[in-house]
């Protein structure tokens, strides 16, 4: 979304324009759902997280600082909602093909192993991997979303990748395939 259009949309939403808010939801619903799905591993929970994210966005529009990235602000709310939902213990439904959102994996078996390994990571580490490698966000944007410095994001992402590599090796997945 172009910054000028985004600023106008934010202004309209703050003035109670329901059509503008519907437009905002339409723009960001899919990426929020995909993030929530990767963190919670449940379609039903991802839908709940998506809904609660946009409820909070609506309620908190007054606290959004103009000039910041709307996408990053919404993503931060979504990530926090997804992690909180995961921590509440509403998790771990059985894995199926619809839960593997990335078409880049060469096989379902590999995708299943990657998803299983992701679910063994701590929620913050899983969020970092998802944001960087599944949502293709840059370090700066991840830093804004997670409210951390870029250098901290880089070091935490390095640690998360190392943990993921160890888990994948335990699952019999190597990088020689």
C-alpha positions as CSV (number, residue, x, y, z in Angstrom):
1,X,0.0,0.0,0.0
2,X,1.4,3.4,-0.9
3,X,2.2,5.6,2.1
4,X,-0.1,8.4,0.9
5,X,-3.0,6.0,0.5
6,X,-2.1,4.4,3.9
7,X,-2.1,7.8,5.6
8,X,-5.5,8.6,4.1
9,X,-6.9,5.2,5.1
10,X,-5.6,5.6,8.7
11,X,-7.2,9.1,8.8
12,X,-10.5,7.7,7.6
13,X,-10.4,4.8,10.1
14,X,-9.7,7.2,12.9
15,X,-12.8,9.2,11.9
16,X,-15.0,6.1,12.2
17,X,-15.2,5.2,8.4
18,X,-16.3,1.6,8.5
19,X,-15.6,1.2,4.8
20,X,-12.0,2.3,5.3
21,X,-11.6,-0.2,8.1
22,X,-13.0,-3.0,5.8
23,X,-10.5,-2.0,3.2
24,X,-7.7,-2.2,5.8
25,X,-8.9,-5.6,6.8
26,X,-9.0,-6.7,3.2
27,X,-5.4,-5.6,2.7
28,X,-3.9,-7.2,5.7
29,X,-6.2,-10.2,6.6
30,X,-4.3,-12.8,4.6
31,X,-0.8,-12.0,5.9
32,X,-2.1,-11.8,9.5
33,X,-3.8,-15.2,9.1
34,X,-0.7,-16.8,7.6
35,X,1.4,-15.5,10.4
36,X,-1.1,-16.8,13.0
37,X,-1.3,-20.1,11.3
38,X,2.4,-20.6,11.3
39,X,2.6,-19.8,15.0
40,X,-0.5,-21.6,16.3
41,X,-0.5,-24.5,13.8
42,X,-4.2,-24.4,13.8
43,X,-6.6,-23.0,11.2
44,X,-9.3,-22.4,13.8
45,X,-6.9,-20.6,16.2
46,X,-5.4,-18.6,13.3
47,X,-8.9,-17.4,12.5
48,X,-9.5,-16.4,16.1
49,X,-6.1,-14.6,16.2
50,X,-6.9,-12.8,13.0
51,X,-10.2,-11.7,14.4
52,X,-8.9,-10.6,17.7
53,X,-6.0,-8.8,15.9
54,X,-8.4,-6.6,13.9
55,X,-10.6,-6.0,17.0
56,X,-7.5,-4.7,18.8
57,X,-6.4,-2.6,15.7
58,X,-9.9,-1.1,15.7
59,X,-9.9,-0.3,19.4
60,X,-6.3,1.0,19.4
61,X,-6.3,3.1,16.3
62,X,-6.0,6.2,18.5
63,X,-2.6,5.0,19.7
64,X,-1.2,4.4,16.2
65,X,1.5,7.0,15.5
66,X,1.3,8.5,12.1
67,X,4.5,8.1,10.2
68,X,5.1,4.6,11.4
69,X,4.4,1.6,9.2
70,X,0.8,0.5,9.5
71,X,1.8,-3.0,8.3
72,X,4.4,-3.4,11.0
73,X,2.1,-2.1,13.7
74,X,-0.7,-4.6,12.7
75,X,1.9,-7.4,12.4
76,X,3.2,-6.7,15.9
77,X,-0.3,-6.9,17.3
78,X,-0.9,-10.2,15.3
79,X,2.3,-11.7,16.4
80,X,1.6,-11.0,20.1
81,X,-1.9,-12.3,19.8
82,X,-0.7,-15.5,18.1
83,X,2.1,-16.1,20.7
84,X,-0.4,-15.4,23.6
85,X,-2.9,-17.9,22.1
86,X,-0.2,-20.5,21.7
87,X,1.0,-20.0,25.3
88,X,-2.6,-20.3,26.6
89,X,-2.3,-24.0,25.6
90,X,-4.9,-24.0,22.8
91,X,-2.6,-25.7,20.3
92,X,-1.3,-28.7,18.5
93,X,-4.1,-30.0,16.3
94,X,-3.0,-32.6,13.8
95,X,-1.0,-31.5,10.8
96,X,-2.5,-31.6,7.4
97,X,-1.7,-30.2,4.0
98,X,-3.8,-27.1,4.4
99,X,-1.6,-26.0,7.2
100,X,1.5,-25.9,5.1
101,X,1.2,-22.5,3.4
102,X,4.5,-22.3,1.6
103,X,4.6,-23.9,-1.9
104,X,8.3,-23.5,-2.0
105,X,9.0,-26.9,-0.3
106,X,9.8,-29.7,-2.8
107,X,7.6,-32.3,-1.0
108,X,4.9,-32.6,1.5
109,X,7.2,-34.8,3.7
110,X,9.8,-32.1,3.9
111,X,7.2,-29.5,4.5
112,X,5.7,-31.6,7.3
113,X,9.2,-32.1,8.9
114,X,9.8,-28.3,8.7
115,X,6.5,-27.6,10.3
116,X,7.1,-30.1,13.0
117,X,10.5,-28.7,13.7
118,X,9.1,-25.1,13.8
119,X,6.6,-26.2,16.4
120,X,9.4,-27.5,18.6
121,X,11.0,-24.0,18.7
122,X,10.2,-21.4,21.4
123,X,7.3,-19.2,20.2
124,X,9.7,-16.1,19.8
125,X,12.2,-18.1,17.8
126,X,9.4,-19.6,15.6
127,X,8.0,-16.1,15.0
128,X,11.4,-14.9,13.9
129,X,11.8,-17.8,11.4
130,X,8.3,-17.2,10.1
131,X,8.7,-13.5,9.7
132,X,12.0,-13.8,7.9
133,X,11.7,-16.9,5.9
134,X,8.0,-17.4,5.3
135,X,6.8,-13.8,5.2
136,X,10.1,-12.6,3.6
137,X,10.4,-9.5,5.8
138,X,13.7,-7.6,6.3
139,X,15.6,-7.3,9.5
140,X,14.5,-3.7,10.0
141,X,10.8,-4.5,9.6
142,X,11.1,-7.5,12.0
143,X,12.9,-5.3,14.5
144,X,9.9,-2.9,14.4
145,X,7.4,-5.7,14.7
146,X,9.2,-7.3,17.6
147,X,10.2,-4.0,19.2
148,X,13.9,-5.0,19.3
149,X,17.1,-3.7,17.7
150,X,18.1,-4.9,14.3
151,X,21.4,-6.4,15.8
152,X,19.4,-8.3,18.4
153,X,17.0,-9.6,15.7
154,X,20.0,-10.8,13.7
155,X,21.6,-12.6,16.6
156,X,18.3,-14.1,17.8
157,X,17.5,-15.2,14.2
158,X,21.0,-16.9,14.0
159,X,20.2,-18.8,17.3
160,X,16.7,-19.7,16.1
161,X,18.1,-21.1,12.8
162,X,20.8,-23.1,14.7
163,X,18.1,-24.6,16.9
164,X,15.9,-25.4,13.9
165,X,18.9,-27.1,12.1
166,X,19.5,-29.3,15.2
167,X,15.8,-30.2,15.4
168,X,15.6,-31.0,11.7
169,X,18.7,-33.2,12.0
170,X,17.0,-35.1,14.8
171,X,14.0,-35.6,12.5
172,X,16.4,-37.0,9.8
173,X,16.3,-33.9,7.6
174,X,19.7,-32.8,6.3
175,X,20.8,-30.2,3.9
176,X,22.3,-32.8,1.5
177,X,18.8,-33.8,0.1
